Amino acid sequence: MANGKDLRIRSKVISEGVNRVPNRAMLRAVGFTDEDFKKPMIGVASTWSEVTPCNMHINDLAAQAKQGVRNHGGAPLIFNTITVSDGISMGHGGMLFSLPSREAIADSIEIVTGAERFDGIVAIGGCDKNTPACLMAIGRMNLPAVYVYGGTIQPGNLDGKKVDIVTAFEAVGQYHDGRMTDEQLHKVECSVCPGPGSCGGMYTANTMAAAAEAMGMCLPGSSSTPAISPDKAAECAAAGKQVISLLEQEIYPKDIMTRKAFENAITVVMALGGSTNAFLHLLAIAHSVGVDLTLDDFEQIRLRVPHLADLKPSGRYAMQDLNDIGGVPGVMKLLLAEGLLHGDCLTVTGKTLAENLNDIAPLQQDQDVIRPLDNPLKPNGPLVVLKGNLAPEGAVAKMSGMKKLRFVGPAKVYDSEDEATEAILKNEIHKGDVLVIRYCGPKGGPGMPEMLSVTALIVGKGLGGEVALLTDGRFSGGSHGFVVGHVSPEAQVGGPIALLRNGDIVTIDSETQQIMFQVTEEELSARAKAWVQPPLKVSSGVLVKYARLVSSASKGAVTDL
């Protein structure tokens, strides 16, 4: 190494001494030389897969990261982990496996890294669960690490208009409502996903990438650089170099992912109007590094951070548009200047956040993707934590783009997404209704499925904002409308949502942060005594293991409590 420091920390246990000959022999078979045994071993965790456009290009990015490690004195080895496509698994039983995949990805990275005794990690992710899973594994292992986001997809083009995957989901609702023909629906299908990269709005993948950058775990610009940009390949090579630098400086993830770093992440998510899934994932990442983060922390930060980004799904623009006017670093520079970020937080560059942003150009002036601080979309963040007799542990509402801040209406209760979907298609859900979908929580789903298909059908039928949707499941980052998820405790464990009945009047108030239903204490007690816990919907395999282990959504739905 340039400074002469011996960086063999963990990997020396498989490379030193005569008793390690079999270990070295196996490494020689994959290309190691005598010189490699003198270097730190760096794992490159690749989430490459052909099952989703989000990850289809990550093989090439992993190769760039590997070369970056090798060029700067490390001995790199690529290994893979799984991914699932949230978009493809949406709207059917496949969605039950989406959130559990986060745990499988994190566990597999931890297992390979622990078994191979790597000294550091470069992790590259794409689809929704990849970023939190990689950061959870990195946090647990606490080895020098850099996370790289695979990047956003380009917008599609349909008749001169920019379109994306949510366009397709909402088109289904328009089709069922008789406002779109077979031919038009097919044109949408063929236009919305033009190539590699994660879904292009401020959906979950882009939300979590922005959060990771705000936490300091990515190189500057990672979260908004498009997947197909040459800058993304260069970033991977730079990440390979930087993980060696972190080893030299003895900088570890727990030095970076501090409580103040999580506050920065929440601030950026609120300013961008990100996905409600950020609550689940940031709570889980915080758990992995021993930071005490709660839903109340999100609410405290929301009250002081304005919503600035006019991004899809409720806004007009895509992540590509944000990148073109300065990207997430430009937004953070703006927030830092206003005193809304902790500039003294350490990052993977070895510098503080403020030092990184000092070299970043400000956002372009002649643009309307990011509103000025004195003219925000909303004076406070749009992701609201609600509590009340319907959700004592909390629930989460996304209020971006919503003019109506309070909703009162009768409950129409369904015990599955399929039942609710059928009701919508049969026009049984009307303006003013509170559509309730329960037994869809972490245990009850099991797997806490997203409800993008349901919300898209509601919007497609012209009821967006006119019908409230309440669930102990969760929502895609592409969902919008008057939607409330993560209701905790969930129905499967006897939470109050399990006691809700058709016709009960539900009040959802984003200004008072309350979620209530009109029922006396005596009636609620009687319903609780009469309630019988249903059996789990699965009896074997990964989902039953998940259901038995998983915590409440209010604690991040983690499985290692």
MARDRENNU-733691 format. One line per field, with one value per residue (C-alpha): x, y, z; residue number from 1; residue in three letters. Coordinates in Angstrom, 1 decimal, decimal comma, always signed. Example, Ala and Ser with C-alpha at 12.3 -4.5 7.8 and 13.67 -1.06 7.14 Angstrom:
2
east = c(+12,3 +13,7)
north = c(-4,5 -1,1)
up = c(+7,8 +7,1)
seq = c(1 2)
type = c(ALA SER)
END
This chain:
561
east = c(+0,0 +1,0 +1,4 +3,1 +0,3 -0,5 -4,3 -4,8 -7,3 -9,7 -8,6 -5,2 -6,9 -7,3 -4,0 -1,3 +0,6 +1,2 -2,2 -3,9 -2,6 -6,1 -7,7 -5,0 -5,3 -9,0 -8,4 -5,7 -8,3 -10,3 -7,3 -5,4 -1,6 +1,1 +0,8 -2,9 -2,4 -0,6 -3,6 -6,9 -9,7 -12,6 -16,1 -18,1 -21,7 -23,6 -27,4 -27,3 -30,3 -32,3 -35,6 -35,9 -34,6 -33,5 -30,7 -30,1 -26,9 -25,3 -23,0 -21,0 -21,0 -19,7 -16,8 -16,0 -16,0 -13,8 -11,3 -11,3 -10,4 -7,6 -6,1 -5,7 -4,2 -7,0 -7,8 -11,5 -14,0 -17,5 -20,4 -24,1 -27,2 -30,9 -33,3 -37,0 -38,8 -41,4 -43,1 -43,5 -44,5 -47,2 -50,9 -50,7 -49,2 -45,7 -45,8 -45,7 -42,1 -41,0 -40,3 -38,9 -36,4 -34,9 -33,9 -32,7 -30,4 -29,0 -28,5 -26,8 -24,3 -23,6 -23,2 -20,8 -18,7 -18,5 -17,6 -15,0 -13,5 -13,5 -11,9 -14,3 -17,3 -18,6 -22,3 -24,3 -28,1 -31,0 -34,6 -36,4 -35,2 -31,5 -30,5 -31,9 -30,7 -27,2 -27,0 -28,5 -25,8 -23,1 -24,3 -24,3 -20,8 -19,3 -16,6 -15,3 -17,9 -19,3 -22,7 -23,4 -26,9 -27,4 -29,3 -32,6 -34,3 -34,8 -38,4 -40,4 -42,1 -45,7 -47,1 -44,5 -45,2 -42,9 -44,3 -43,2 -44,3 -47,0 -48,5 -49,1 -50,7 -53,0 -53,8 -55,3 -57,8 -58,6 -59,1 -61,5 -63,4 -63,9 -61,6 -58,8 -58,9 -56,9 -54,7 -54,0 -53,2 -50,8 -49,0 -48,6 -47,2 -44,6 -43,5 -43,0 -39,7 -37,2 -34,1 -32,0 -32,5 -34,9 -38,4 -38,0 -40,1 -39,5 -40,6 -39,0 -35,7 -34,9 -36,1 -33,8 -30,9 -31,3 -31,5 -28,3 -26,5 -27,8 -26,5 -23,0 -22,8 -22,5 -20,2 -21,7 -24,2 -24,8 -28,6 -29,5 -27,0 -28,9 -28,2 -27,0 -24,8 -21,0 -20,7 -22,3 -19,6 -16,9 -18,6 -18,3 -14,6 -14,2 -16,1 -13,5 -10,8 -12,6 -13,2 -9,4 -9,1 -11,6 -9,5 -6,4 -8,2 -10,0 -13,4 -16,3 -20,0 -21,0 -18,8 -20,9 -24,4 -24,9 -28,2 -27,5 -26,9 -30,3 -31,8 -30,2 -31,7 -35,2 -34,8 -33,9 -36,7 -39,2 -37,9 -38,1 -41,5 -40,3 -41,9 -43,6 -41,4 -38,5 -40,0 -39,7 -36,3 -34,6 -35,9 -34,4 -31,1 -31,0 -31,6 -28,6 -26,2 -27,8 -29,3 -32,5 -34,9 -38,7 -41,7 -41,8 -38,4 -39,8 -42,7 -40,4 -38,3 -41,2 -42,6 -39,4 -38,7 -40,6 -41,6 -39,7 -39,6 -42,3 -41,6 -43,7 -46,0 -47,9 -45,7 -44,6 -41,0 -38,7 -35,4 -33,7 -35,1 -33,7 -30,3 -30,3 -30,7 -28,2 -29,4 -29,7 -26,4 -27,8 -30,9 -28,7 -26,6 -29,8 -30,9 -27,5 -27,4 -30,8 -29,4 -31,6 -28,8 -26,0 -22,9 -20,5 -21,5 -18,7 -19,1 -17,5 -15,3 -13,5 -14,8 -17,8 -21,1 -20,4 -17,0 -18,4 -21,2 -18,7 -17,5 -21,0 -22,6 -25,9 -29,1 -29,8 -31,8 -34,2 -36,0 -39,2 -38,3 -37,2 -39,1 -37,4 -37,5 -39,7 -42,3 -42,5 -45,1 -45,9 -44,4 -43,9 -42,9 -45,7 -45,0 -47,2 -47,2 -50,7 -51,8 -55,1 -57,4 -57,1 -53,3 -51,9 -48,3 -48,7 -49,5 -48,0 -49,8 -48,4 -50,0 -48,0 -50,2 -53,3 -55,5 -57,8 -56,0 -58,8 -61,0 -64,1 -66,1 -67,6 -65,4 -65,7 -63,6 -61,9 -59,6 -57,5 -56,2 -58,0 -61,4 -60,8 -59,7 -62,9 -65,0 -63,3 -63,8 -67,5 -67,9 -68,8 -66,4 -67,8 -66,7 -66,4 -65,7 -62,7 -61,5 -59,9 -57,6 -56,4 -54,6 -51,8 -49,2 -45,8 -47,3 -50,7 -49,7 -47,4 -44,8 -46,7 -47,6 -47,7 -51,0 -50,0 -52,5 -55,3 -54,3 -53,7 -57,2 -58,7 -56,9 -57,6 -61,4 -61,3 -61,5 -58,0 -58,3 -62,1 -61,6 -59,3 -57,4 -56,3 -54,2 -51,8 -49,9 -47,8 -47,7 -45,4 -43,5 -45,6 -48,9 -50,6 -54,0 -55,4 -53,6 -52,6 -50,4 -48,3 -51,3 -49,8 -50,4 -51,5 -54,8 -53,0 -51,9 -55,3 -54,6 -57,7 -57,9 -59,0 -61,9 -63,1 -66,5 -68,3 -70,0 -67,8 -67,0 -63,2 -61,4 -58,0 -56,6 -53,1 -53,1 -53,8 -51,9 -54,9 -56,5 -59,6 -62,8 -66,0 -66,5 -67,0 -64,5 -67,2 -67,9 -64,2 -63,6 -66,5 -65,2 -61,7 -63,1 -65,0 -62,0 -60,4 -56,9 -56,9 -54,1 -51,2 -51,9 -48,8 -47,5 -44,1 -41,2 -39,7 -42,9 -43,8 -40,3 -40,6 -44,1 -42,9 -39,8 -40,9 -41,5 -44,1 -44,0 -43,5 -40,1 -39,1 -40,4 -37,0 -36,4 -33,4 -34,9)
north = c(+0,0 +3,6 +4,3 +0,9 -0,1 -3,8 -3,8 -7,6 -7,6 -10,5 -12,2 -13,1 -16,0 -17,7 -16,7 -17,0 -20,1 -23,6 -24,7 -22,3 -24,1 -25,5 -22,1 -20,5 -23,4 -22,7 -19,0 -19,7 -21,6 -18,4 -16,3 -15,3 -15,0 -14,9 -11,1 -11,2 -12,9 -9,8 -7,6 -6,9 -9,1 -7,0 -8,5 -6,9 -7,7 -7,7 -7,9 -8,6 -10,4 -10,7 -10,7 -6,9 -3,9 -2,4 -4,9 -6,2 -4,0 -4,5 -7,3 -4,7 -2,2 -5,0 -5,6 -1,9 -1,9 -5,0 -3,3 -0,2 -2,3 -4,2 -0,9 +0,4 -2,4 -4,8 -8,4 -8,3 -11,1 -10,6 -12,6 -12,4 -12,2 -12,4 -9,7 -9,7 -7,2 -5,3 -4,2 -7,7 -9,2 -6,5 -7,3 -11,1 -13,6 -12,8 -9,6 -11,6 -12,4 -8,8 -7,5 -10,8 -10,6 -7,6 -9,9 -12,6 -10,2 -8,7 -12,2 -13,5 -10,7 -11,1 -14,9 -14,7 -11,9 -13,6 -17,0 -15,6 -13,1 -10,1 -7,0 -4,6 -4,5 -2,6 -3,4 -2,5 -2,5 -1,6 -2,6 -1,4 -3,9 -3,9 -0,6 -1,1 -4,8 -3,9 -1,2 -3,5 -6,1 -3,4 -2,1 -5,5 -6,4 -2,9 -3,4 -0,5 -0,3 +1,8 +1,4 +2,1 +2,6 +1,0 +4,1 +5,3 +4,2 +6,7 +7,9 +6,1 +8,1 +7,7 +10,1 +12,7 +12,4 +11,0 +7,8 +5,2 +2,0 +3,7 +4,9 +1,2 +0,4 +3,4 +2,5 -0,8 +1,2 +3,4 +0,3 -1,3 +1,9 +1,9 +4,9 +3,1 +0,5 -2,7 -1,1 +2,0 -0,3 -2,3 +0,9 +1,9 -1,5 -1,3 +2,3 +2,7 +0,7 +1,6 -0,1 -0,6 +1,1 +1,4 +2,9 +6,5 +8,6 +9,3 +5,8 +3,4 +2,6 +6,3 +7,3 +4,8 +5,7 +9,4 +8,4 +6,3 +9,3 +11,6 +9,2 +9,4 +5,8 +6,6 +8,7 +12,1 +11,9 +8,2 +8,4 +10,5 +9,4 +7,4 +3,7 +4,1 +7,1 +6,6 +8,4 +5,4 +3,0 +5,6 +5,8 +2,0 +2,2 +5,0 +3,1 +0,3 +2,8 +4,4 +1,2 +0,7 +4,3 +3,6 +0,6 +2,8 +5,5 +2,9 +4,4 +2,0 +2,2 +2,9 +5,9 +7,1 +5,8 +7,8 +9,2 +12,6 +10,8 +9,2 +12,6 +13,8 +10,9 +11,6 +15,3 +14,5 +12,0 +14,6 +17,4 +15,1 +13,6 +10,1 +6,7 +5,6 +2,6 +4,8 +4,4 +0,7 +0,6 +3,4 +1,9 -1,5 +0,0 +2,0 -1,3 -2,9 -0,2 +0,2 +3,6 +4,2 +5,5 +5,7 +6,9 +10,0 +11,0 +11,1 +13,3 +15,8 +16,2 +16,4 +19,5 +21,5 +20,3 +21,7 +19,5 +20,9 +18,3 +18,2 +14,5 +11,6 +9,9 +13,0 +15,5 +16,0 +15,1 +12,0 +11,3 +11,9 +15,5 +16,0 +14,7 +17,2 +20,2 +19,3 +16,0 +15,0 +16,7 +20,0 +19,5 +18,7 +21,8 +23,8 +22,1 +22,5 +26,2 +26,5 +24,7 +21,7 +19,1 +18,1 +19,1 +17,6 +14,0 +11,8 +10,1 +7,4 +10,0 +10,4 +14,0 +15,5 +16,1 +19,8 +19,3 +17,1 +19,6 +22,5 +21,2 +20,7 +23,2 +24,6 +23,6 +25,3 +28,5 +28,3 +25,1 +24,0 +20,5 +21,7 +24,6 +27,4 +27,3 +30,3 +28,8 +25,0 +22,6 +22,2 +23,9 +20,6 +17,1 +15,1 +11,8 +11,9 +9,7 +9,1 +7,7 +7,0 +4,2 +2,6 +2,6 +2,9 +2,2 +4,4 +4,5 +6,3 +8,6 +10,1 +13,5 +14,8 +16,3 +16,2 +19,2 +17,4 +17,0 +15,4 +12,5 +11,2 +8,3 +4,9 +1,9 -0,8 -3,6 -6,4 -9,1 -9,4 -7,3 -9,7 -9,0 -5,3 -5,4 -7,2 -4,7 -1,8 -3,5 -4,1 -0,4 -1,2 +1,5 +5,0 +8,6 +9,2 +5,6 +4,5 +1,3 -1,0 -3,9 -5,8 -9,1 -7,8 -6,9 -8,4 -11,5 -11,4 -11,1 -12,6 -10,3 -7,0 -6,7 -3,4 -2,1 -0,3 -2,2 -1,1 +2,5 +2,6 +1,2 +3,8 +6,6 +5,0 +5,0 +8,7 +8,3 +9,5 +11,6 +10,8 +7,4 +6,8 +3,6 +2,2 -1,0 -2,8 -3,6 -1,1 +1,0 +1,2 +4,4 +4,8 +4,9 +8,3 +9,5 +9,5 +6,4 +5,2 +2,2 +0,4 +0,4 -1,0 -3,3 -5,3 -7,3 -10,6 -9,9 -8,4 -4,8 -2,5 -2,7 -6,3 -5,0 -2,5 -3,3 -2,2 +1,2 +2,3 +6,0 +6,5 +9,9 +10,5 +13,9 +14,7 +18,1 +16,6 +13,4 +11,3 +8,1 +7,2 +5,2 +6,0 +3,2 +3,3 +1,7 -0,8 -1,8 -2,0 -4,3 -6,5 -6,8 -7,6 -10,4 -11,9 -11,7 -15,0 -15,0 -16,6 -19,2 -18,0 -18,2 -20,4 -23,5 -24,1 -22,5 -19,1 -17,2 -19,1 -18,6 -14,9 -14,6 -16,2 -13,9 -10,6 -7,6 -4,9 -2,4 +0,3 -1,3 -1,7 -5,3 -6,8 -10,4 -10,2 -8,6)
up = c(+0,0 -0,6 +3,1 +3,8 +6,3 +6,5 +6,0 +6,4 +9,2 +8,9 +5,7 +7,1 +9,0 +5,6 +4,0 +6,6 +8,0 +6,8 +8,1 +5,7 +2,5 +1,6 +2,0 -0,3 -2,8 -3,3 -3,8 -6,3 -8,3 -8,6 -9,7 -6,6 -6,8 -4,1 -4,1 -3,5 -0,2 +1,0 +0,2 +2,0 +0,6 -0,5 -1,3 -4,1 -3,3 -6,6 -6,8 -10,5 -11,9 -15,1 -13,2 -13,2 -15,2 -11,9 -11,6 -15,2 -15,7 -12,3 -13,5 -15,5 -12,5 -10,2 -12,6 -12,5 -8,7 -8,7 -11,0 -8,8 -5,8 -7,7 -9,1 -5,6 -3,7 -2,8 -3,7 -4,8 -5,2 -6,6 -5,0 -5,8 -3,7 -4,7 -5,8 -6,6 -8,8 -6,8 -9,9 -11,3 -8,0 -7,5 -7,4 -6,7 -4,3 -5,4 -3,4 -0,2 -0,8 -1,5 +2,1 +3,2 +0,4 +2,3 +5,1 +2,8 +1,0 +4,2 +5,7 +2,6 +2,4 +6,1 +5,7 +2,7 +4,2 +7,6 +6,0 +3,6 +6,2 +3,9 +5,1 +3,4 +1,1 -1,9 -2,3 -5,4 -5,4 -7,6 -6,8 -3,7 -1,1 -2,2 -0,7 +2,8 +2,8 +1,8 +4,4 +7,1 +6,3 +6,3 +9,6 +11,3 +10,1 +10,6 +8,1 +5,9 +3,1 +0,3 -1,1 -4,8 -6,2 -9,6 -10,8 -12,1 -15,3 -18,1 -18,5 -21,3 -24,1 -25,2 -27,7 -26,7 -23,0 -20,3 -18,8 -16,2 -14,5 -12,5 -15,7 -16,5 -13,2 -13,5 -17,1 -15,8 -13,8 -16,8 -18,9 -16,4 -16,3 -20,0 -20,7 -22,5 -25,3 -25,6 -28,2 -26,0 -23,0 -25,1 -26,2 -22,5 -21,7 -24,5 -23,6 -19,9 -19,2 -21,9 -20,4 -17,3 -14,0 -11,1 -11,4 -12,3 -9,9 -6,2 -5,5 -3,0 -4,8 -5,5 -2,0 -0,3 -2,6 -1,6 +2,1 +1,7 +0,2 +2,9 +5,5 +3,9 +2,8 -0,9 -3,0 -3,8 -6,7 -6,4 -5,8 -8,8 -11,5 -14,1 -14,6 -18,2 -17,5 -17,9 -14,6 -12,9 -14,1 -13,0 -9,6 -9,1 -9,9 -7,5 -4,8 -5,2 -4,6 -1,7 +0,3 +0,5 +1,7 +4,4 +5,5 +5,7 +7,7 +9,9 +9,2 +9,9 +9,1 +12,7 +12,5 +9,6 +10,3 +13,5 +14,9 +13,2 +9,9 +10,2 +10,9 +7,7 +5,8 +7,1 +6,2 +2,6 +2,3 +3,6 +1,3 -1,7 -0,8 -0,7 -0,2 +3,0 +2,8 +4,1 +7,6 +7,5 +6,0 +8,0 +11,2 +10,2 +9,2 +12,5 +14,3 +12,5 +13,9 +17,3 +16,8 +18,7 +16,0 +16,4 +14,4 +16,7 +15,3 +11,8 +12,9 +14,7 +11,7 +9,3 +11,1 +10,4 +6,8 +3,8 +0,9 -2,1 -4,9 -7,6 -8,3 -9,3 -8,3 -7,0 -9,0 -12,5 -12,7 -12,7 -11,0 -14,4 -14,3 -10,8 -11,9 -14,8 -12,6 -9,9 -8,4 -4,7 -3,9 -5,1 -2,9 +0,1 -0,5 -0,4 +2,8 +4,5 +3,7 +5,5 +8,6 +8,0 +7,8 +10,1 +8,1 +10,6 +9,8 +8,5 +5,1 +3,1 +1,3 +4,6 +4,7 +6,4 +4,6 +4,6 +3,0 +0,3 -0,5 -0,6 -3,9 -5,3 -7,7 -6,5 -8,2 -11,5 -11,0 -14,1 -13,1 -11,2 -10,2 -6,8 -5,3 -3,4 +0,3 +0,5 -1,9 -1,0 -2,2 +1,5 +4,5 +6,2 +5,0 +3,4 +5,2 +8,3 +11,4 +12,7 +16,0 +17,8 +18,8 +15,4 +15,4 +18,9 +17,7 +14,7 +11,0 +8,1 +5,5 +2,4 +1,8 -1,1 -3,8 -1,5 -0,9 +1,5 +4,9 +6,8 +5,8 +7,6 +6,2 +6,7 +6,7 +4,0 +5,4 +3,5 +4,8 +1,7 -1,3 -3,7 -2,0 -2,1 -5,8 -6,7 -4,9 -6,7 -10,1 -9,3 -8,5 -4,9 -3,5 -3,7 -3,1 +0,7 +1,6 +3,8 +2,1 +4,7 +3,8 +6,8 +7,7 +5,4 +7,9 +8,4 +10,1 +8,6 +5,0 +5,7 +4,3 +4,4 +0,7 -1,1 -2,5 -5,7 -7,8 -5,5 -5,3 -9,1 -9,7 -7,4 -9,3 -12,6 -11,8 -11,0 -7,2 -6,3 -3,2 -3,0 -1,3 +1,7 +1,8 +5,1 +5,6 +8,0 +4,8 +3,0 -0,2 -3,2 -3,5 -6,7 -4,7 -4,2 -3,1 +0,5 +1,6 +5,1 +5,7 +8,3 +10,8 +14,0 +15,8 +12,8 +12,6 +12,9 +16,4 +17,4 +16,7 +16,7 +12,9 +13,4 +15,4 +12,8 +11,3 +8,1 +8,6 +11,5 +11,0 +10,6 +11,0 +9,4 +10,2 +9,0 +10,8 +14,3 +13,4 +14,5 +13,2 +15,0 +14,7 +16,5 +19,1 +22,8 +25,2 +26,2 +22,6 +21,7 +24,8 +23,8 +20,2 +21,5 +23,7 +20,8 +18,4 +17,5 +16,1 +12,6 +11,8 +9,8 +6,0 +5,5 +7,3 +5,8 +4,0 +4,1 +4,7 +7,9 +9,2 +8,4 +10,0 +13,3 +13,6 +12,2 +14,4 +14,1 +11,2 +13,9 +14,7 +11,0 +10,5 +11,3 +12,1 +14,5 +17,6)
seq = c(1 2 3 4 5 6 7 8 9 10 11 12 13 14 15 16 17 18 19 20 21 22 23 24 25 26 27 28 29 30 31 32 33 34 35 36 37 38 39 40 41 42 43 44 45 46 47 48 49 50 51 52 53 54 55 56 57 58 59 60 61 62 63 64 65 66 67 68 69 70 71 72 73 74 75 76 77 78 79 80 81 82 83 84 85 86 87 88 89 90 91 92 93 94 95 96 97 98 99 100 101 102 103 104 105 106 107 108 109 110 111 112 113 114 115 116 117 118 119 120 121 122 123 124 125 126 127 128 129 130 131 132 133 134 135 136 137 138 139 140 141 142 143 144 145 146 147 148 149 150 151 152 153 154 155 156 157 158 159 160 161 162 163 164 165 166 167 168 169 170 171 172 173 174 175 176 177 178 179 180 181 182 183 184 185 186 187 188 189 190 191 192 193 194 195 196 197 198 199 200 201 202 203 204 205 206 207 208 209 210 211 212 213 214 215 216 217 218 219 220 221 222 223 224 225 226 227 228 229 230 231 232 233 234 235 236 237 238 239 240 241 242 243 244 245 246 247 248 249 250 251 252 253 254 255 256 257 258 259 260 261 262 263 264 265 266 267 268 269 270 271 272 273 274 275 276 277 278 279 280 281 282 283 284 285 286 287 288 289 290 291 292 293 294 295 296 297 298 299 300 301 302 303 304 305 306 307 308 309 310 311 312 313 314 315 316 317 318 319 320 321 322 323 324 325 326 327 328 329 330 331 332 333 334 335 336 337 338 339 340 341 342 343 344 345 346 347 348 349 350 351 352 353 354 355 356 357 358 359 360 361 362 363 364 365 366 367 368 369 370 371 372 373 374 375 376 377 378 379 380 381 382 383 384 385 386 387 388 389 390 391 392 393 394 395 396 397 398 399 400 401 402 403 404 405 406 407 408 409 410 411 412 413 414 415 416 417 418 419 420 421 422 423 424 425 426 427 428 429 430 431 432 433 434 435 436 437 438 439 440 441 442 443 444 445 446 447 448 449 450 451 452 453 454 455 456 457 458 459 460 461 462 463 464 465 466 467 468 469 470 471 472 473 474 475 476 477 478 479 480 481 482 483 484 485 486 487 488 489 490 491 492 493 494 495 496 497 498 499 500 501 502 503 504 505 506 507 508 509 510 511 512 513 514 515 516 517 518 519 520 521 522 523 524 525 526 527 528 529 530 531 532 533 534 535 536 537 538 539 540 541 542 543 544 545 546 547 548 549 550 551 552 553 554 555 556 557 558 559 560 561)
type = c(MET ALA ASN GLY LYS ASP LEU ARG ILE ARG SER LYS VAL ILE SER GLU GLY VAL ASN ARG VAL PRO ASN ARG ALA MET LEU ARG ALA VAL GLY PHE THR ASP GLU ASP PHE LYS LYS PRO MET ILE GLY VAL ALA SER THR TRP SER GLU VAL THR PRO CYS ASN MET HIS ILE ASN ASP LEU ALA ALA GLN ALA LYS GLN GLY VAL ARG ASN HIS GLY GLY ALA PRO LEU ILE PHE ASN THR ILE THR VAL SER ASP GLY ILE SER MET GLY HIS GLY GLY MET LEU PHE SER LEU PRO SER ARG GLU ALA ILE ALA ASP SER ILE GLU ILE VAL THR GLY ALA GLU ARG PHE ASP GLY ILE VAL ALA ILE GLY GLY CYS ASP LYS ASN THR PRO ALA CYS LEU MET ALA ILE GLY ARG MET ASN LEU PRO ALA VAL TYR VAL TYR GLY GLY THR ILE GLN PRO GLY ASN LEU ASP GLY LYS LYS VAL ASP ILE VAL THR ALA PHE GLU ALA VAL GLY GLN TYR HIS ASP GLY ARG MET THR ASP GLU GLN LEU HIS LYS VAL GLU CYS SER VAL CYS PRO GLY PRO GLY SER CYS GLY GLY MET TYR THR ALA ASN THR MET ALA ALA ALA ALA GLU ALA MET GLY MET CYS LEU PRO GLY SER SER SER THR PRO ALA ILE SER PRO ASP LYS ALA ALA GLU CYS ALA ALA ALA GLY LYS GLN VAL ILE SER LEU LEU GLU GLN GLU ILE TYR PRO LYS ASP ILE MET THR ARG LYS ALA PHE GLU ASN ALA ILE THR VAL VAL MET ALA LEU GLY GLY SER THR ASN ALA PHE LEU HIS LEU LEU ALA ILE ALA HIS SER VAL GLY VAL ASP LEU THR LEU ASP ASP PHE GLU GLN ILE ARG LEU ARG VAL PRO HIS LEU ALA ASP LEU LYS PRO SER GLY ARG TYR ALA MET GLN ASP LEU ASN ASP ILE GLY GLY VAL PRO GLY VAL MET LYS LEU LEU LEU ALA GLU GLY LEU LEU HIS GLY ASP CYS LEU THR VAL THR GLY LYS THR LEU ALA GLU ASN LEU ASN ASP ILE ALA PRO LEU GLN GLN ASP GLN ASP VAL ILE ARG PRO LEU ASP ASN PRO LEU LYS PRO ASN GLY PRO LEU VAL VAL LEU LYS GLY ASN LEU ALA PRO GLU GLY ALA VAL ALA LYS MET SER GLY MET LYS LYS LEU ARG PHE VAL GLY PRO ALA LYS VAL TYR ASP SER GLU ASP GLU ALA THR GLU ALA ILE LEU LYS ASN GLU ILE HIS LYS GLY ASP VAL LEU VAL ILE ARG TYR CYS GLY PRO LYS GLY GLY PRO GLY MET PRO GLU MET LEU SER VAL THR ALA LEU ILE VAL GLY LYS GLY LEU GLY GLY GLU VAL ALA LEU LEU THR ASP GLY ARG PHE SER GLY GLY SER HIS GLY PHE VAL VAL GLY HIS VAL SER PRO GLU ALA GLN VAL GLY GLY PRO ILE ALA LEU LEU ARG ASN GLY ASP ILE VAL THR ILE ASP SER GLU THR GLN GLN ILE MET PHE GLN VAL THR GLU GLU GLU LEU SER ALA ARG ALA LYS ALA TRP VAL GLN PRO PRO LEU LYS VAL SER SER GLY VAL LEU VAL LYS TYR ALA ARG LEU VAL SER SER ALA SER LYS GLY ALA VAL THR ASP LEU)
END
